[in-house]
């Protein structure tokens, strides 16, 4: 009897997400799972896609996003699915949409305003109510969620310029417990940002205590990625050791001309400590970062582009020095007039970016800011840029390695069972692309553009992107973390 599948992908060059060499075969999908991989020439599919030798890979997993609100406000998730992403890790840098038990005060405290400038979306009193909404109104992508320490501070503290009291830490710990029980996979911090600078390491450790019981993960936008990068790494590792959990260093970088070249020292320090405790890291494939506009960040940048401005929105997408000249003022004064605003900062060295990208354990994360008027091109371009610019053109790594950094490695680190690999029984999350043409279309000048060469994207067995457009399917799920219980240190 003829074997039947809901979706049959024929003649694919299969890159399975493990780092193993590609091989030719067919993929049969039933429901939300991969049922068969092999020679299925005698089988029939309700829907069939002939790859004619082009690549089928696991759907990409974006290790670092700020898509907490995007999943609800733009559930087609076009910036992500258009580049092959099928799962996003949200709630990074200490910034999550939930919980906000008492509602948010106006104006929205930066950097929380990166998720919503008005504050209307901070309407979830508990993490469970946020997850409930995501399940009731699914997005095109899956997600795994972190609860943000800065969000907890804003919800709990009267004065963000002070360390939390024992009572406030206990309250934040309760909120972490609730979030993890509801389905969050970990806690994130943004100790670099103003509302959390005052938080000592001890506050972070005590707030994160519930992670151990749930075997959650600690992700951090470290306190300092510049002169004190080694001290910040040590602080990060200390939190992991004292709480007894895995740490993820977010968007690993070394910032500012004085630190160019220090990626070698930082990676060596990370590698040494990886032998003693579980440590992971991600990075984005660009020499510019993007966050809230501020004078101190602008001072260490060779170029600054304004990505949004509440008071003067017409300047979004323009260079700060040009705006200041037109105004006839200093850049510092221009920033004051533009604020609250966002900026794209050119502060990294290309050799460091390449060294970090190439490091065996580095995952790929876009760190895109989806609500900026003129966003950093990483929002739409990160994954294709790794495949095209860094993989195919510069030869930084073979395709199989690039895919592993976006899929199998990330699924393993975040505990996303049966994701990130193409094997029988795994979930049917796939990116179908042309390895010869895949690349980013987004630029700093025109940042909103779907990638080249991404032909179809499948989430839980449903096609969500095909022939350059969203299909309207919304099969995304909220994913849990499933990892073998770690042994105490």
N, C-alpha and C positions, 0 to 999 in steps of 0.2 A: 504494500500500500504506500502511496506517495506521502512523504513527510510534509507536513504543512506548518507554516510559520505566519505570525501576524506581520512580521517585517523580515525580509531576507536581503542581506547585503552581499552582493556577489563580487567575485574577482577583486578582492581588496588586498592591498599591501598592509598587513596587520602589524602594528606596533603596539605591543600588549600592555605597556605601562610598567613593566618590571625591569626594563633596561636590556632585555634579551633582544637578539637580532630580529628584524622584521621577517615575516614569512607571508606567503600567498595563501589565501583561503576565503571561505564564505562564512558569514555570521548569521545564524538563525535566531530570531527573537520571538519569544512568546510572552504576552503580557508585559511585565516590567523587567523581565530577566533575559539574559543570554542563554538560550537553550542548547545551541550547538555551534561549534566552530570546527570547520574542516571542509571537505569537499561535499557541497550540498547541491551539486549540479542536477540531481534527480528530484530535488525538493521543489515545493511551490510556496510562494509568499503572497499574502493578501496585497501587500505593497512590496515592490522590489526596487532596489537601487543597485545599478551596476557601476562599480567603482573603476572598471577598466584599468586596474593596476594602481589606482591612486590610494592614498592612505586612509585607513580606519584606525583611530586611536581611542583610548578611553576619553570621555569628556574631561576637560581641564578643570582643576580645582583651584580656585583663586584663594591662596592662603591668607590674604590680607585685604579685606574690603571694609567699606563704610556704606554698605548696601542695606542697612537696617530699615531705612524708610523706603528706599527705592523699590523694594520687594512689594510694598503696599501701594505706593503712589504711581509706579510704572511697572506693573507686574509682568509685562512682556520682557523686561530685563534686557532690552536691545543692546546696551553697551557691552554686556557680558556674553550673551549667547552668540552675538555676531562674531565674537573672537574665539568661539569654541568652548566657553566656560559653561559647565553644567552644575557646579556646586560652588557656593561662596561661603567663606568664613567671615561672619559679620560681628560687629561689636568691638572692633579693635581700638587700640590707643587710649583705652580708658573711657571711650565714648560709646554708649549703647542707648537705644531709644527707651529702654525699660530697665529697672522700674522707676517710676516717678510718683510715689504715693500721694504727695500733696499737690501735684501739678507743678508746673515750672514757673519760676518768677521771671518777669520781664525786666530789661531785655534778656534774651537767652544768653547765658554765660558762654563765652568762647572757651574751648573749641566745640561745645555742644551744638553751637549754631551751624557747624558744618553739616549736621543732619537736618536741621530745620531752623531757619532764621526767625520764623514767626512764633514757634513754640507749640503750635496746635497738635503736632504729631507726638509730643511727649505726653500722651494721654493715657498711658498704661500704668495703673497703680502697682501692678505686680508683673513679674516676668511671665507668669503663667497666662495672664490676660493678653500679653503680646504674642506669645506662641499660639494661643487660641485663635487670634486674629489671622496669623499667618496660615494656620491650618484651614480656617474657614474661607480664606481668600488666597488660594495658592498662587505662587509666582511661577514663571517658566523654569526657574532654577531651583535646585535643592539649596538648603542652607544649614550651617552649623553655627551656633550662636555663643558669643561670649558676653558676660555681664561686665560693664565698665566701671572701674573704680572712681573715675571722675564723676560719672553720673551718680554714683552712690554718695560721693562727697557733696555734690550740689543738692541732692535730696535730703541730706542729713545734717550738714554743718551750717551754722549761722555765719561763720567767718572762715572763708576758704584760705585766708592767709595764715591760718594757724594749723598746727597738728591736731588731729582728732583726739578728743578725750576718750577715756576708757569706755564711757557710756556710749559715745558716738561710734566707737569701733565695734562695740557689741551690737549696736543697731545695724551697722553696715554688714556685719557678719551674718546677722539674721536674714538680711536681704540677699546675700550671697547664697546662703543655705536654701532659701526659697527658689532662687533662680536655678540652682543646680538640680533641685528636686523637680522643678518644672521641665527641665530638659536642656539647660545651658551646658556647654561642654567645658567651660572654664571661666577664668577672670582675666580681664586685660587691664593694664595700667598705662597712663600717659604722664609719667613723672616729669617729662620735659615741659609740660604745659602749665601755665600759670595757676589754674585751680588746684593742681596737685603737687606743685613744687614744695609746698610746706609739709607734705606728708613724709615723715621719716620712714626709713626701711622697716622699722618695728611696726608702724601702722599698717603697712602693706602686708607684712607677714601675718599679723593677727587678724586682719580683715579676710585674708585668703585661707585661714585655717580649714574651713569646710571642704576645700578642694581635695584634701587627702582621702576623706571618706568616699568621695565620688570618683576618685582617680581622675580628677579634672586636670586641665592644663593651665599654666600661667604664661600669658603672652604680654610682652611689654614694649612700648615705645620708651626706650630707656631715658634716664634723667639727662644724659649728656652723650651726644654722638660725635663730639668734637675733641677738644683737648683732654677731657676726662673720660674718654671712651673706655679705657681699661678699667677705671674705677667703677663705671656704670655696669660693665660686664660682670665685675666681681659682685656688685650689689644684686644684680639679676640672679647670679648663680647662688648667692646666699639665700635669697627668697626661696628658690627651688629646693635647696638643701633643708632649710628649716621647716618648710611646709611639707616637704617630702613628695614633690611632684615634678613633672617634666616642665621645662621652660621653653618658650619660643621667643627668640630675639626678633622683633619686628623690623622690617625694612633695614637690614644691617647696612651700615654705611660709615664712612669717616668724613666729617664735614669741615669745609673751609680749607683754604690754601695751605695753612700751617700743618694740616693733617694729611695732605695728599701723600699717598704712599704707605700710610699706616695700616692699610687693610691687611698687609702681610703680618704685622705684629698682632693685630686683633684676631685674625683667623687662626694664627698659631696658638694664641691664648685660649680661644674657643675650643680648638681641637684637643688641646691638653686637658681641658676640663670635661670634654665629652667622655673621656675615659673614666671619669669619676662619677658622673651623674647624667641623667637624660637631658640633652640640650638640642634644640632645633633652631633654624633660622630661615628667614625668607628675605628676598630683595626684589626690587623693581628694576627694569633694564633701561634706566635713564640717568643722566648726570644732573637733572634738576629734581628738586622735591617740591611739595606744595602743601601749604597749610594757611593758617590765619596770617594776615599781613601785619608785620611789626617791624619797627625800626632796627632792632638789634639783629633780626634775621636778615634784613635787607643789607645791613652794613657788611656782612661776611659773604655777600653774593656778588658774582661778576655781572649778573643781569637779573632783573626782577620784572615779571609780567604780572599785572593785576588780573586775578581770575574772577573776582566779583567785588562789587562795592554796594553797600546798602544806600549810602547817601548820594553817591555819584555813579549810578549803574552804567552810564554811557562810556565809562572808561574801562569796562571789562574787556580783557584781551589786549590791552595796550601796555607798552613798557613804562615802568615807573619813572625813569629819568626823563622821558619825553613829556609825561604828564606834569612833572615838577617844573620843567622848563616853561611849558605853556602857562602854568599858573604863576610863574615868576617867584617860586618859593623853593626852599630846601626840600630834599626828598623826605626828610623827617616830618616837615609841615604838611607835605602832600599826603603822607600816610595818615596823619591826624585827620585831615579833611575827608579822606576816602573811607576811613574806618566807621563801623565794622566792615572789614573787607578780607579778601583772601589773596594770596600771592603764590607765584611759581618762582622758586629760587634756584639759580644756577650756582651750586656750591660744591659739586662733587667732581672727582677726577675720573676720566674715562678708564684709565688703567685699574683703578680701584674697583669700579663697577664691574669690569670684566673679571677681575680676580675673584670677587665675591660671587658673581654669577657662576663661575666655573667650579668653585669649591664643591666637592662631592655632595655635601649634605644640604646645599642651599635649595630651598623651595622657591617657586615663583609666586609673587603676590603683587597685584596691581596698585593697591593703595589709592585707587581712583576716588575722586570726590564728585559724586554724581549730580550734586545740586549746584555746583559752580556754574556761573553764566558762561564762562570761557574756561573749561576745565583743562587740567594737564592732560596731554594726549595719552598718558598711561591708562586712563579710564577706558578708552576704546582700543588701545593698541598694544598693551604689554605682552600678551601671550604670542601673538603673531610676530612681534618684534624679536622675541627670543628665538623663535623658529626660523625666521627669515634673516634678519640683520645679523644676529649673533651666531646662529647655527649655520645656515646655508652660505651666507656671504663672508663672514669672518672666520668660520670654521672653528669656533670656540669649543664646540662639542658635537658629536654625531646626533642625528635626529632621535635615536633611541634614548640617549641620555637626556636630551632636552625634554622629551615627553615624560620620562621618569620624574624629572624635577617638577612637572606640572600635574602629575597624576599619582602614580604608585607611592612615591615618597611622601607626598602630602597626605594621602589617605592613611598611610601607616602612622604618620606622626600625630594626626588628629583622631585616629581611631575610627575611621569611617569604613566599617566592615563591608566587604563586597563592592567597594567603589574604587575607582582609580586603576582598575585592571580589566583587561578583556580576557575572561575565562568563562567556561560553562558554569552557570549558577550565579554569576555576578549580576548586579543590576545593569540594565541596558542604558548606560550613559555613554554616548559616543560623540566624537568630533570627526567628521569626514572632511578631509582637506587635500589640497594639491601641494605636495612638498616642494614643487618647483616654483610655485608662485606665491605661497603663503607669506604674508608680511603685513605690517601695519600701514594703514592709510592715513591715520590721524597724525597731525603735525601740531607744533606749537601755534602756528598761524591759523590752521583749520582743524581744531581738535576733535570735532564730532564727525566721525566717519567710520563706517563698518570696514573691517579688515579685508584684505585681498585673500583669495584662495580658500576661504572657509565655505564649503559647499552645502553641508547639512549638519545639524546638531540635534542629538536625540537625548531626551531626559526621561528616565524610567519607561523606556520603550516608545515614547511619543516624540514625533518630530516637532521641534520648537522653532527651528530656523532653517529655511531652505531657499536657495536661489536669491539670496540677498535680502530676504525679509522674514519677519516673524510670522509664524503660522497661526498664532492665537491660542495654541495649546498652553495650558498652565498645569503641568504635572508635578511641579516642585513639591518637595517634602522637607520637613524639619528633621534633621538627622541627629541621632544620638551618638555618643562616644562609646565605643566598645573596644576595650583593650585588656590584655591579660593583667591582672592585679600586680602592681609592682611590689617588689620586696623592699621593706623599710631599710634605711641606711643605718 
